[in-house]
């Protein structure tokens, strides 16, 4: 029974995860290294990758600050409707990204609630960088907070209260007690947020307008290439994006291992 379940799990992982990655990698190099390099260094590809990295550079710090603030508020203070607030933090995980993109389109598009007012003020949200950032912020919002809230709940407040009793101020307690205890969970959440920000397609596709050289991110660029039947170039950029994701997964696995070792050492020290 155990061997059968393990075999089924390995087969499922191989078919659903490893086989598609293998196909992407082989197709990316099917035309040779020269074709691959030309595809990922073209002007459109460089612009799309640069925009993707810019959006991630904006979104990840914002969601890191939000995740820390939300986790601190929901685990260190008695907040009315705490369960509802925790559920709302995780809402983007259960809402289709396309739906969130449409919501921003209805809010900030030219025919939306605030579109005419923004247009008269000369502010472009939809079909511009701000719209892409807002859509990506929404879909990546739960990742840092989702890592920190259960972690800080499990850790409790005893050490922080002890630091306050010994005369530490709020900021000193956070930097010297809270942050060292949550650092591995925080870094894991940041990596997940970054991976989702770089790979987001649905919400960004709705609000971007697919303006080449301006609002086309790397995932959208792959779609453009595929629809233009430039299959080798599409797989080349897809392979580059997949490699970024694999690096993120590897870093998260390493951080999870460091966190488990830190917890084990802490428990051994407490027992001694």
N, C-alpha and C positions, 0 to 999 in steps of 0.2 A: 504493500500500500504506500509506504513512504517513498520507495524508489519510483513508483509510478507517478506520484504527485510531483516529485522533484524532476523527473523526466519531462512531464507535461509542462512544468514551469520553464525549464530550459528550452524546450521546443518552442513555446510561445514567445519567449524572449528572442530566440533566434529568428523566428519568422516575422515578428512584428517590429523588432528593433534593429537587430544586427543585419539582416538581409537587406532592408531598405538602405541602410548606411553603406553597405557594400556596393549596392547598385549605383548609388550616387557617386561614390568614389571611382568606380570603374568607368562610368559614363563620363565623368569629368575629365579623365585622362585618356579617353578613347581616341581623341584626336592628337594626342601627344602633349608634351610639356609646353611646347611653343603655343599651341592653341589655347591651352589652359591659362598660360600667363597673359596672353593677349586679351582674353576674356575678362580676367580679374583686374587688369590694369588699364582698361579702356576708360575714356573720359566719363561715360555714363556710369560704369561700375564704380569708379573712384568717387564720383559725386554721390551715388546711392550709399556706398559704404560710409563715406564721410558724414552724410546726413544721419544715418543709423547711429553712428558713434556719438554725434552731437546730441541727438534725442536722448540716448542712454546717459550721457554725461549730465543732462539736465534732470532727467526723471529719477535716476537712482539716488542722488543726494536729497532731493525733495522727499521721496518716499522713505528714505532712511530717517530723516528728521521726523516725519509723520509717524513712522512705525515706532520709534522710540517714545514719542510723546503719547501715542495711543496706548502703548503697552504700559507705560508708567501710570497714566491716568486710570486705566482699567484694572490694574493689579495692585496699585499702592493707595488707592482712594476708594471710598464707598460711593459709587456712582449709581444714581437711580436708573433703572433700566439697563443694567450692565449686560445682561444676556442679549438684549436687543441690539445694543451697540456693538458687541462682539460679532453678532450675526451680520450687521450692516458692514462691518469691516471686511468680512468675507464675501459680501454680495457680488463683487465683480467676478468671482470664480464660478458663480452659477448663472450669470447673465451672458448671453452670446456677445462676443466682441462686436459683431455687426450691429446688434441692437444698441449698444453704447455709442457706436459711431453715428448711427442714425439719430440718436438723441442729441448729440452735439450738433449735428447738421440742422436739426429742427430748432435748436436754440440759437446758433450763431450763423446759420446760412443766410443768404440774402432774403429769403422768404421766411426766415425764422423769427422767433420772438425778439431777439436783440440784433438781428442782422441789419435792418435798415438804420438803426441808431449807430451801430459800429461803422457802417459804410459811410455815413455822413461825417463821422469823426476821422475817417481815413484809416481805420483799424481793420486789418484782415485776420480773421481767426480760421475760418474754414478755407481749405485749399491753400494753406500757408503753414509755416512752421508752428505757430501757436496751437493750431488745431491738432496737428500730429502729436505735439507734446501733451495736450490735454487728454486725447484719446489714450495715449500710452500710459499716462499717469493713472487713469481710471483702471485699466486692465492689470496694472502691476501693483496697485495699492495694497493688496492683502499680503504680499510676500514677506516683507520685513516684520510687519506687525504679527502676522501669522506664526512666525518663528519665535517671536519674543514673548507673546502673551502667555502661552502654556509654559514656557521656560521660566518666566518670572513668577508665575503662579506656583510652580513646583518648588522654587527656591525659597519662597517665603520672605519675610521682612526682618528676621531676627538680627542678622548681621548689620543691616542698615540702621535699625533702631539702636543697636549697641554703639555704632559710630556716632549717631546723634547724641546719645547719652554721654559719650566721652568728649563732646564739645565740637564735633565736626559740623561745618555748615552744610547746607543743601548741595551746593556744587561740589564741595570737597568729598562729600559722601558719594555722590554720583560717580565722580572720576576715579576715586580710590577704592570703592567697595562695589557699587552696582555694575559699572562698565567692565571691570575685569571678570566679573562672574558671568556676564552675558555675552562676552566678546565673540565666542565661537558661534553662538546662535545668531548674533547680529551679522557676522561676516557671511554665514550661510544664507541668511535672508537677503543680504545685499547681492550675493552671487545669483540667486534665483531671480531676483528683481531685474538684474542686468541681463540675464539670459532671455527672460520674457520680453524685455524692452527691445532687444535687438531682433527678436524673432517675430514680433507681433505683426499680423497681417490684416485680419478682418476689420478692426476698428480704424486702423490707419488707411486702409483701402477706401473706406467710405468718406473720410474727411480730407483726404489728400488731393483728390482730383487727378492724380496720376500725371502731374506736370513734370515732364522729363527735365532733369537737371535742377529741379527746384523742390518738388515734394515727393519724389520717388525714393523710397528707402530700399534697402537690399532685398527684403522679401518681395516687394512690389517689382523691383527690377528683374527678379527671377521670373515672375509672371509675364512681364512684358517680353522678355526674351523667348519664353516658351510659346507665347501666343504668336510671336513672329517666326516660329519654327527654327529659331537659332538654338537648337537643342544642346550642342556641346557647350556653348557659352552659358546657357541656363544652368546646366549641371555643374559647370565650373564654379559659378557664384554660389550655387547651393552647397557645393562641397566646402567652400570657404566658410559659409555661415554655419554648416554642420560642425566643422572643426572648432569654431569658436564655442559652440554649444558643448562639445565634448571636453574642451579645456575647462569650461565652467563646471561641468559635472565632476571632472576629476578633482578640481579644487574643492568642491563641496564635500566630496567623499573624504578628502584629506582632513578638512576642517571637522567633519563629523567624528573621524577617528581621534583627532586631538581633543575634541570635547569629551568623548567617552573616557579617554585616558585621564583627563583633568578631573572628571567626576569620580572615577575610581580612586585616584590618588587622594582626593579630598575626603572620600568616605573612609579610606584606610587611615588617614591622619586623624580623622575625628574618632575612629574606633580606638586608635592608640592612645 
